[in-house]
Amino acid sequence: MAPEISERAQHLLKVLVENYIREGQPVGSKKLARDSGLDLSPATIRSVMADLEELGLVTSPHTSAGRVPTPQGYRFFVDSLLTVQPLDEVQIRRLEEQVAEEDSIPDLASSVSAMLAELSRMAGVVMLPSREYLSLRHIEFLPLSGNRVLAILVISDQEVENVIIRTQRPYSTAELQQAANCLNDLFAGKNLSDVRQQLLTDLHSARDEMDQLMRNAIAMAEQVFEKTPGSEELILSGQTRLMEFEELSDVDKLRELFEAFSEKRQVLHLLDQCLNSRGVQIFIGEESGYGVLNDCSVVSAPYQVDGKVLGVLGVIGPTRMPYERVIPLVDVTAKLVSAALKQHL
């Protein structure tokens, strides 16, 4: 629950947070008095700051220094005081052009991640859609040496995936073509989760009634879709931009942060929490639940097609990020990606 503070204290907190985000230096009473536009003495401002410090919204990094916002102070600022700046037309046009240029979903995700990093001057992150939501367009089989077969899957519009499977005997090109024809008749146009489900239930139970060709085709399909990844992947761009922020420039902090980015698991789990949301979500400092992100904020938004959330994208930066710019950037980008994916899926 947000603390109850006077309008005067809210205004001073807003000025302090905006000042600190802009300059990265503790804000003293004299500067607040000058920038706030209020006719208040430094002594009065110090008294208000003491009250805000008692509420846990600001803190003094050093004795007699100015104040800086705490994560709780940023949260109050974002929830109650923030004035969002809409993206200008040039930025929106650049995003639209970038999204429209890419044909495959991985290329789209890479491009969007890089664009988020460039426009925010922080790290951009995009979770690829779960493979479960993608549709199978076409499958082909090619014989390899040693009882191996190359399965070529065309997924959604133009994404191609290759999977090598092992068979109990060698198959001729003609036999593989027949098997592929059977599977295309059965599964073309279905999403991968439906294909897996049908392989596990209906077709498995009816195996005894199938002819040999169909049994061979289903046996190959089971191997193919076992090996097709079902978990989400993550694309990160602009991580090195975080080195430019003094509060993240400590060598040990950077090492931990870059290791987390390299593993991607923690970031992916964090974005997983956003899959059920319908708008922008903001994690400030410890709210992420991951110690390595305690000095960072994550602004994220889901992208969706026909009401189904497929993934999440966002920006990772220091808690001292310009939320008024980053929030609309992430929001608009998610909407553009949603519109673009509707053409792919």
N, C-alpha and C positions, 0 to 999 in steps of 0.2 A: 504494500500500500504506500502511495506517495506521501511524503510528509507534508503537513500544512504549513506553508510559509507565506508571509505577507507579500503583497504585490511589489513593494519596494525591494524586498529581499530577492524575489524572483527576477526582477529586472537586473539587479546587481549580479546575480548568479549567471544570467544569460550573457551579460557583457563580459564577465570573467571567462566563461567557457569559450565564447567566440574569440576573445583576445588570445587565450592560451592555444586554441586550435590554430590560429593564424600565426602566432609568433613562437610558440613552444617555450616561453619563459614564464616563471611565476609572476602573477599579477599583484602589484602592490596597491595600497589604499589610495595613494595619490593618483596613480594611473586610472584606477576605477572611478575616482571622483571626477577626473577630467573627461573620461570616455563615456560615463553613464548619462551625462546630460542632466543629472539631478543636482540640486543645490544642497549638497550635503558636505559636511566637514569630513576630513580623513578620520577623525575620531569616531564619528557616527558610523562611517563605513567599516572601520575596524570592529565596532560592536556588532554590526550585522554579520560580518565575516566570522566572528567568534560564534554567533548563533548557528550559522551554516556549518561551521566546523563541528559543532556539538551534534548536529543532525547527521554528520557523516557525509556531507555533500562536497566539502572542500577540505584540503589539508595543507599544512605548511611543510614543504620539503626540508627547510632549514630554519633555525631560529632567526627571527626578525626578517625572514624572507617573505615574499608575497605568497599568495595561495595558488593552488592548482586544483582542478576538479578531481574528485575520486570517481571510480566506476559508478557509484550510486549517484554522484552529481551529474555525470554524463547521462545516466538513465533518466533522471528527472528532466534534464535539458531536452533529450530526444522525445520523451513522452509528452512534455507539457509546454516547452518554450521554443521549440525549433520552428524556424520559418524556412520551408523547403523552397529551393530555387528550381523552377522547371528548366529542363534542358532547352538550349536554344535550337533554332531550326537547323543550323549547320551541323551540330552534333547529331541530331536525330537523322538527318539525311545521310551522314557518314555511316551511322549504324545500319540504316536501311540498306544502303549500297553494299556494305560488307556482308550482311546476312543474305542478301539476294545473290551474291556472287558465287556462293559455295553450293556444290551439287550434293556431296555426300555428308552424312550426319557427323562423322568425325572431323571432317574439314570445317564444317560449320561451327562445331564446338571449339576447335582450335582457334579459329578466326575470332569468335566472340570473346574467348578468354583473353586473347591478345588485345582486342579492342577495349575491353573493360580495364585491363592493366594500363593501357595508354591514356585513356580518358580520365581515369581516377588517379594515375601516377602511383598506384599501389599494386597489389597482386590481384589478378583476375582468376576466377575459378569457375569451371563448368563441369557439372556431372553429366556424363553421357546418358541418354535414355537407357533404362534397363532393357536388355535384349528381349525380355518377355513381351514388351509392348510393340516390338517391331514385326513386320509382316514378311513372310517368305514369299518371294516372287517366283523363284525358279531354282531348281537343283539339277546339277549335272554330275556324272561320275566319269573319271578317266582312269584307266588301268595303270598301275605302277608295278615295279618289280617286286618279287617276293611276297605274293598274296597281300599286296597293299593297294588301296584305291584312294584316289584324290577326289574328295567331294567338294564341289564348287557351289556355294550358296549365294544367290542374289537376294539381298535382304532390303526390304522397303524399295526405294527408288533405284539407287545406283550403288549401294554398298555391296561389295563382294567379299566373301569370307571363304578361305580354304581350310579344309579339315582332312587330315590323313587318317584313314581307318584300316584295320587289318581284317581280312576275311579268311574263312576256313579253307578256301580254295581259290585259284586264280579265276578271274572272270574275263570273258572276251569283251571287246568294245560294244558289240551288238547286245550282249546280255546286260551290260551296264546301262546302255541306252534304254532298254526296255524297263529296267528297274527305275530309272529316273522318270520315265514317262508315267509309270504307275504312281510314284510319289507326287509328281506335279499334279496329276489328276486329283489325288486325295487332298493335298495340302496347300497348293498355290493360293495365295491371297489370305491365308490364315495367319494369325500372329503366333509367335514361337511358343508361347505358353499353351495355346490351344493344341498345337502340334504335339508337344510333349505329353499333354494330358490324354490325347487320343491314342498315342503310342502306348501309354501306360495302361489304359483301361480297355476301350472298345476293341482296338486291334489286337491287343495281347490275348484277350479272352476268346477272340474269334480265330486265332492262329490256326487251329486244327482244320478249319473249314476252307483255308486258303489254298490256292495252288502253289507250286514250288516257286514260281516267279515272284508272286506276291510275298511269300515268306522271306525270300532272299532280300527283296526290296525293304521290307519292314526291319529285318535284322540290320541292314546297313543304316537305315534311318535312325534306329535306336542308338547306334554308335555315334552317328553324326551329331545328334541333338544332345547326347550326353556331353560331348566335347565342346559344343557351342557355348561360350560363356554366358551365364545368366546374371552375373553380378555387375553392378555399375562400375564404370571407370571414371577417372577424374583427370581433367586437363587443367594444369596450372600455368600461368604466365606472369612474368613481372616480379617474381620473388625477390630478385636482387634490388628492386626499387626500395624495399623496406630498409635496406642498409642506410638510406639517406636520412632516416629519422633517428635523431639522437637517442631517444628512449629505447630504440631497438638495436642500437649499434654495438652494444656490449658483445664481445666475441663469443662468450659462452651462450648467451641468449640466442644469438644468431645461429650458432651451431645447432642448438636444440630445435630452433624453429625450422631450419633448413632440413634437418633430419626428419622432422614431422612432415614437411612438404614432400620429401623424397619418398617416405613410406606411404603417405597419402591416407593411411587408414583412419587416423584421428579426424582429419578434415572431412573424409567421406562420412564417417559416423555422425559428425556434427551436421552435415548437410542432410543426412537421412532424416534428422529431426524436423526438417522443413518440408518434407514430402507431403505432409498432411495439411500444410498451411495454404491459405488462399491469397496471400499478399506478402509484402516485404516483411522479413523477420530480421531483428538486429540482436546480436549477442555481443555484450560489452564486457571485456575482461573475463573475470571468473565465471560469468554466466555460461560460457561455452562448456564448462565442466572439464576442460583439459588444461593442465597447468602450463603447458608450453604456450598457450594462447592467452595467458593472464594479462599481458600487456597489449593485446590486440583486440580489435573489434571485427566482427564479420557481419556484413550486410548481405542478405540473401533473398532470393525470390524464386518460387517454383515456376516452371513453364509447363504448359499443358496443351492437349489436343482433345477437343470434344469433351471437355470437363474432366478428363483423366490426366492427373499429374504424372509427367514422364521423368522429370529430373529437376535439378536446382542449379542456379548460377548465382554468382555473387562477387564481392570484393572483400579482400582481407587487408587490413592495415592497422596502424596503431590506434589505440583508443582516442588519440588526438587526431581523428580524421574529420574532414569536412562533411559531416553527415548531410548538410543541406544540399550538397551536390551529389553525393554518392547514392543516397536513397532514390532520387528520381532516375539516376543513371541505371541502377539495377532494375528498377520497376519497368522502365521503358524497354530495356534490353530483353527482359523476360517476355514481355508482350510481343516483341518483334520475333523472337525465337519461336514462340508458340505459333505465330502466324506462318513462319517459314516451314516449320515441321509439319504443319497441316498439308503442305504440298508434297512432303516426302513420304508420309506414312499412309 
